[in-house]
Amino acid sequence: MPVLLKKFGKRNMSLAGILLALLGQILFCLNPYSFPWMLASYVSRGIGLAPMNSIVFGIIGDMVEFGQWKTHLRQESLIFAGGSVEKM
């Protein structure tokens, strides 16, 4: 993922991953009773979610920096706690 991150950036990489995961979910909804369709949808969803899972805490760190720039208060403990609750 670091090579892709340098080339495409956090935003583009996470958007492409989300779109691929969405495509996998739509693929599953087309025929949920077929094992090969289910397997293909799970693989595409897993590949799509990999970029997002690899950069989620980097994006949360960017939110800390933006919040400090905007409000002049650094609240990293609150933001990271909220991000860890969201992952459950």
C-alpha positions as CSV (number, residue, x, y, z in Angstrom):
1,M,0.0,0.0,0.0
2,P,2.8,2.6,0.6
3,V,3.7,2.5,-3.1
4,L,0.0,3.1,-4.1
5,L,-0.3,5.8,-1.4
6,K,2.7,7.8,-2.9
7,K,1.3,7.5,-6.4
8,F,-2.4,8.2,-5.8
9,G,-2.8,9.9,-2.4
10,K,-5.0,9.1,0.5
11,R,-8.2,10.5,-1.0
12,N,-8.0,8.9,-4.3
13,M,-6.9,5.5,-2.9
14,S,-9.7,5.4,-0.4
15,L,-12.4,6.4,-2.9
16,A,-11.2,3.8,-5.4
17,G,-11.3,1.2,-2.6
18,I,-14.7,2.1,-1.5
19,L,-16.0,2.0,-5.1
20,L,-14.5,-1.5,-5.5
21,A,-16.0,-2.7,-2.2
22,L,-19.4,-1.3,-3.3
23,L,-19.1,-3.1,-6.6
24,G,-18.4,-6.3,-4.7
25,Q,-21.5,-5.8,-2.6
26,I,-23.6,-5.1,-5.7
27,L,-22.2,-8.3,-7.3
28,F,-23.3,-10.3,-4.2
29,C,-26.8,-8.8,-4.4
30,L,-27.2,-9.9,-8.1
31,N,-27.1,-13.6,-7.2
32,P,-26.7,-14.3,-3.5
33,Y,-27.4,-18.1,-3.9
34,S,-24.4,-18.9,-6.1
35,F,-21.2,-19.8,-4.4
36,P,-18.8,-18.6,-7.1
37,W,-20.6,-15.2,-7.2
38,M,-20.4,-15.0,-3.4
39,L,-16.7,-15.8,-3.5
40,A,-16.0,-13.2,-6.2
41,S,-17.9,-10.6,-4.3
42,Y,-16.0,-11.3,-1.1
43,V,-12.7,-11.1,-2.8
44,S,-13.5,-7.8,-4.5
45,R,-14.9,-6.4,-1.3
46,G,-11.7,-7.5,0.6
47,I,-9.4,-5.9,-2.0
48,G,-11.6,-2.8,-2.0
49,L,-11.5,-2.4,1.8
50,A,-7.7,-3.0,2.1
51,P,-6.7,0.6,1.1
52,M,-9.3,2.1,3.4
53,N,-8.2,0.0,6.3
54,S,-4.5,0.8,5.7
55,I,-4.9,4.6,5.7
56,V,-7.9,5.1,8.1
57,F,-5.7,6.2,11.0
58,G,-3.6,8.5,8.8
59,I,-6.8,10.2,7.7
60,I,-7.8,10.5,11.4
61,G,-4.4,12.1,12.1
62,D,-5.1,14.6,9.3
63,M,-8.3,15.5,11.0
64,V,-6.4,16.2,14.2
65,E,-4.1,18.6,12.3
66,F,-7.0,20.3,10.5
67,G,-8.9,20.7,13.8
68,Q,-5.8,22.4,15.4
69,W,-5.4,24.6,12.4
70,K,-9.0,25.6,12.4
71,T,-9.7,26.0,16.2
72,H,-6.2,26.4,17.6
73,L,-7.0,23.5,20.0
74,R,-5.3,20.1,19.6
75,Q,-7.8,17.3,20.6
76,E,-6.1,14.2,19.4
77,S,-7.3,12.0,22.3
78,L,-10.9,12.8,21.6
79,I,-10.6,12.3,17.9
80,F,-8.7,9.0,18.1
81,A,-11.1,7.7,20.7
82,G,-14.0,8.5,18.4
83,G,-12.2,6.8,15.5
84,S,-11.6,3.6,17.5
85,V,-15.2,3.4,18.6
86,E,-16.3,3.8,14.9
87,K,-14.2,0.7,13.9
88,M,-16.1,-1.6,16.2
